[in-house]
Amino acid sequence: MERTVLQVSIFGLLLAFGTTQPKNDWEIYSFHINSTVTGRYATTVITSRVVNRKDESQEIDFHVRIPKNAFISKFRMFIDGQVYDGVVKAKEAAQQQYSDAVSRGESAGIVSSVGRTLEEFKTSVTVAALKKVTFELTHEELLKRTLGKYELQIHARPMQPVKDFKVDVYIQENAGINFIDVKGGLSTGALANAIVKTHADKQAWVYFYPTEDQQKVCDSCGEEGMNGDLVIVYDVNRDRSLGDIKTSSGYFVHHFAPSQLQRIPKNVVFVIDKSGSMHGKKIEQTRTALIHILNDMAEDDFFGLITFDSSVSYWKRELVQANSQNVRSAKEFAGSIREQGGTNINQALLDGSSMLNENPRKGSASILILLTDGDPTSGVTNLEKINANVMEAIQGKFPLYCLGFGFDVNFNFLEKLSLLNNGVARRIYADADADLQLKGFYDEVANPLLTDVTMIYNGGANLTQTNFSQHYNGSEIVVAGQITDNNIETFVPRVVAISRNASIIFSDKNSTTKSTDSNIQRVWAYLTVKQLLDKELQYSGDEKEKMKNETLRLSLKYNFVTPLTSMVVTKPTKEKTEVLHKPSEEGPPPHRRGHSGVVALPRGSAISTQARVGISYRQERPNVVRRVFKGMAGLPGQIGLQGQARYPDALPGISYDMDHPMKVVDFPMIGILPTFLPILPVTLPTLRPVEPEIRFLLQAKNQSLPLCFDIPARSMLQLLHLPSAGLFLNGALDGIRGFHWITLNVSPNIIITFDLVGFSINDGQVSHIVPWQRDQETMTAGSVTVIKRDKEVDIAVGGTRLIILRHGITGEEFLWPVLRQWSSDNNARGILALKPAIYEEVHQPLYTNLKIKDQEIRVSRSVAADYSFSPAVILPCWLIFAESALQAPLTDFTHVSG
């Protein structure tokens, strides 16, 4: 069994600040990074909440840097109770929408790729005096294995200490996690005490919760808070020669990195630019890197050195063995390289190709490496002619790797040149560690294991790249595709390759496993888009246009921000906002009007003889919305449970990111009015007391507003049932806002019960009781891992991750379940398992209907408090009957099993 070190790469640089305002005019009061990695596919959500402390409006900027290989897939802003979603469009259409918005004086943001890779996201929005804005950005990335590891590098620079700063990383790998470690500048000194890591077989967690004081004392920290990296390193086990193949919903992904293979001796020619532009630090670092590389050459390797300016120079005109004498002589040559003259890339590459072609060695792997810092200025300078000449010389026999030094180089040219010849291009940054960058790249290709690798999938279709010139130790080949007719019985994968002098076939009838990972289709889409972008660079004419159109189609379908698309976020003008979100001046539509008559309510009184919050009254007509706030929401794409919410001075722990609650659209039903409200005239309808209710929220697909619906506040609910995992999650509502009791059953005999005092874990033999007051603790019972933190408990069962939150202050606590991650299960049931709603808005002159499954349903606009965050956030929603939202009788969810 080979150890494969994995590191997950995430760059999250967040700057949320106004560039001209004095210090402390704004405050980031919450900053969360939540990264989930399953099967090497990382989904990261960055959430920043900012409040404007000034007595006047000001512009707040949001600036995020993410991995170059990542695609942004979602961006949202929450302002004044409204949700502003970014829309992915073709780049030309996005730019036009952005320009139109700016010309109208609206706030707009745009995210674009820089060159061929997405580098950064920037937007800004005007925030009213003493108001708040929430930014939420999601990006996705298939993790690339390099030197046996993946990196999750989180760069944090919020520009100020943040009271609620959290980084949560969850990793789930079916192959098993061998070890996990945390490195980087933010893992040293006092900040090391803010890191908690937990490892349990196939799962691992890393939490980074630094206090405000800790954020000021690291090596790169200060009064402006943290400025540094957090790097998570982990390793998985590998014991299958064919690798890991997972299938789900008609798609598959294959990770291939066989263990216990002998390295193949290599033939490598280094083609080094020594033109005048390489003077100074560049040539010094190149000499240093070459000497280190030569020291690491294996004795069974053969190598050559070519330098070029306007002409080409050789150390020796043929390949020589990397014995100690030749290495010593080559190092002397490398140390004597001096810069001068022009740049004849064409002739240098032709000579390097000839050297490899004229010295073939059976059972070896050949590699050509170019290092240059500029455009061709001597000899052949036409880029297309150079491409054609080099392709003809190499003829697909070996890869060409192009290293571009600095930013004066034509990197697009190098990228196309390398892709045309089965290689890759890499930029070498002209920094102090440039020699280490050069050495690091060489290390990636230093140990070939296989050549002429062909991935074969009988019964597969729409495959990503299946032919690879070489496979190196520490790397990984990933192929994804569709399974013809979704028939896994006829799906037969195998790999054919050359190892030293022999052809080798990898096959395993039992290597394919059915997975509940819902990301497999997105992995296919991600890989396909990436590879189409590479192909587009290589082609021209009709073929190039065909590649471009298919790339654009997939980018739009999967909401990826790519070089062909941009995401535009437009906040409507004030006038437009008012038209959309306020009742007409003519009064409420007829179907909402109650009986005539106006009553004046004394401050603090209510249309009720009962004086406790949670009792409300409604008209006989059912489709109305209360003026009393209720609420909770789940994470995007998930369900959340609502609790009865009072007004701001009566509800602890809620962040109101909206105008005063009384500004919402017409509400004909009145509940208890808090004492701080002014005297209001209201139309008194026919009232009847009803049982108190608690609100649920269901996220909508491709829509800004979720659905919300009410259920009786003392119900027993089936929250989640996953038959494949033997998991049951049930809960009892407290009659006011949330849950007072939740229980988790996991087969065969594990029961975890949560209440307001604490929770207990029973594995059938021993019962372990943990009060909420206890410090952080990690417990394992069978397949269940439980991590107790301050006011939350993190539970992992296989690919399912649940959070139980404890909200409120002493005497007013309640529990809140959140489903953070789960593997799709067609037989899953429960409120947390509901899929995002699909609806279409049908606007009438006086009201709005939602069209759900060909049925039009009258709705009213309302709000809900999202308790999956702490503090909670008030969100708008469409209020709808429970049965209409659930598309099933409510009794299907109030019958508790397990």
Stockholm file with secondary structure:
# STOCKHOLM 1.0

chainA/1-898         MERTVLQVSIFGLLLAFGTTQPKNDWEIYSFHINSTVTGRYATTVITSRVVNRKDESQEIDFHVRIPKNAFISKFRMFIDGQVYDGVVKAKEAAQQQYSDAVSRGESAGIVSSVGRTLEEFKTSVTVAALKKVTFELTHEELLKRTLGKYELQIHARPMQPVKDFKVDVYIQENAGINFIDVKGGLSTGALANAIVKTHADKQAWVYFYPTEDQQKVCDSCGEEGMNGDLVIVYDVNRDRSLGDIKTSSGYFVHHFAPSQLQRIPKNVVFVIDKSGSMHGKKIEQTRTALIHILNDMAEDDFFGLITFDSSVSYWKRELVQANSQNVRSAKEFAGSIREQGGTNINQALLDGSSMLNENPRKGSASILILLTDGDPTSGVTNLEKINANVMEAIQGKFPLYCLGFGFDVNFNFLEKLSLLNNGVARRIYADADADLQLKGFYDEVANPLLTDVTMIYNGGANLTQTNFSQHYNGSEIVVAGQITDNNIETFVPRVVAISRNASIIFSDKNSTTKSTDSNIQRVWAYLTVKQLLDKELQYSGDEKEKMKNETLRLSLKYNFVTPLTSMVVTKPTKEKTEVLHKPSEEGPPPHRRGHSGVVALPRGSAISTQARVGISYRQERPNVVRRVFKGMAGLPGQIGLQGQARYPDALPGISYDMDHPMKVVDFPMIGILPTFLPILPVTLPTLRPVEPEIRFLLQAKNQSLPLCFDIPARSMLQLLHLPSAGLFLNGALDGIRGFHWITLNVSPNIIITFDLVGFSINDGQVSHIVPWQRDQETMTAGSVTVIKRDKEVDIAVGGTRLIILRHGITGEEFLWPVLRQWSSDNNARGILALKPAIYEEVHQPLYTNLKIKDQEIRVSRSVAADYSFSPAVILPCWLIFAESALQAPLTDFTHVSG
#=GR chainA/1-898 SS CEEEEEECCCCCEEECCCSSSCTTSEEEEEEEEEEEEETTEEEEEEEEEEEECSSSCEEEEEEEECCTTCEEEEEEEEETTEEEECEEEEHHHHHHHHHHHHHTTCCEEEEEEETTEEEEEEEEEEECTTCEEEEEEEEEEECCCBTTBCCEEEEECCSSCCTEEEEEEEEECTTCEEEEEEESGGGSGGGGGGEEEEEETTEEEEEECCCTTGGGSSTTCBTTBCCEEEEEEEEEEECCSSCEEEEETTEEEEEECCSSCCCCCEEEEEEEECSGGGTTHHHHHHHHHHHHHHHTCCTTCEEEEEEESSSEEESCSSCEECCHHHHHHHHHHHHTCCCCSCCCHHHHHHHHHHHHHTSCCTTCEEEEEEEESSCCCSSCCCHHHHHHHHHHHHTTSSCEEEEEESSSSCHHHHHHHHHTTTCCEEEECCSTTHHHHHHHHHHHHSSEEEEEEEEEEETEESCCCCEEEEEETTCCEEEEEEEGGGCGGGCEEEEEEEETTEEEEEECTTCEEECCCTTHHHHHHHHHHHHHHHHHHHCCHHHHHHHHHHHHHHHHHTTCCCTTEEEEEECCCHHHHHHHHSCCTTCSCGGGCCCSCEEECCTTCCSSSCCSTTCCEECSSSCCCBSSCEECCCSTTSEEECEECCCTTTSTTEECCSSCGGGSSCCCBCCCCCTTSCCCEEECCCCEECCCEEEEEECBTTCSSCEEEEEETTCEEEEEEEGGGTEEEEEEECSSSSEEEEEEEETTTEEEEEESSEEEEECSSCEEEEETTSCCEEEEETTEEEEECSSEEEEEETTEEEEEEEESSTTSCEEEEEEEECCCCTTCBSGGGCCCBCCEEEECSSCEEEEETTEEEEEEEEEEEETTSSSEEEEEEEECCHHHHHTSCTHHHHSCCC
#=GC SS_cons         CEEEEEECCCCCEEECCCSSSCTTSEEEEEEEEEEEEETTEEEEEEEEEEEECSSSCEEEEEEEECCTTCEEEEEEEEETTEEEECEEEEHHHHHHHHHHHHHTTCCEEEEEEETTEEEEEEEEEEECTTCEEEEEEEEEEECCCBTTBCCEEEEECCSSCCTEEEEEEEEECTTCEEEEEEESGGGSGGGGGGEEEEEETTEEEEEECCCTTGGGSSTTCBTTBCCEEEEEEEEEEECCSSCEEEEETTEEEEEECCSSCCCCCEEEEEEEECSGGGTTHHHHHHHHHHHHHHHTCCTTCEEEEEEESSSEEESCSSCEECCHHHHHHHHHHHHTCCCCSCCCHHHHHHHHHHHHHTSCCTTCEEEEEEEESSCCCSSCCCHHHHHHHHHHHHTTSSCEEEEEESSSSCHHHHHHHHHTTTCCEEEECCSTTHHHHHHHHHHHHSSEEEEEEEEEEETEESCCCCEEEEEETTCCEEEEEEEGGGCGGGCEEEEEEEETTEEEEEECTTCEEECCCTTHHHHHHHHHHHHHHHHHHHCCHHHHHHHHHHHHHHHHHTTCCCTTEEEEEECCCHHHHHHHHSCCTTCSCGGGCCCSCEEECCTTCCSSSCCSTTCCEECSSSCCCBSSCEECCCSTTSEEECEECCCTTTSTTEECCSSCGGGSSCCCBCCCCCTTSCCCEEECCCCEECCCEEEEEECBTTCSSCEEEEEETTCEEEEEEEGGGTEEEEEEECSSSSEEEEEEEETTTEEEEEESSEEEEECSSCEEEEETTSCCEEEEETTEEEEECSSEEEEEETTEEEEEEEESSTTSCEEEEEEEECCCCTTCBSGGGCCCBCCEEEECSSCEEEEETTEEEEEEEEEEEETTSSSEEEEEEEECCHHHHHTSCTHHHHSCCC
//
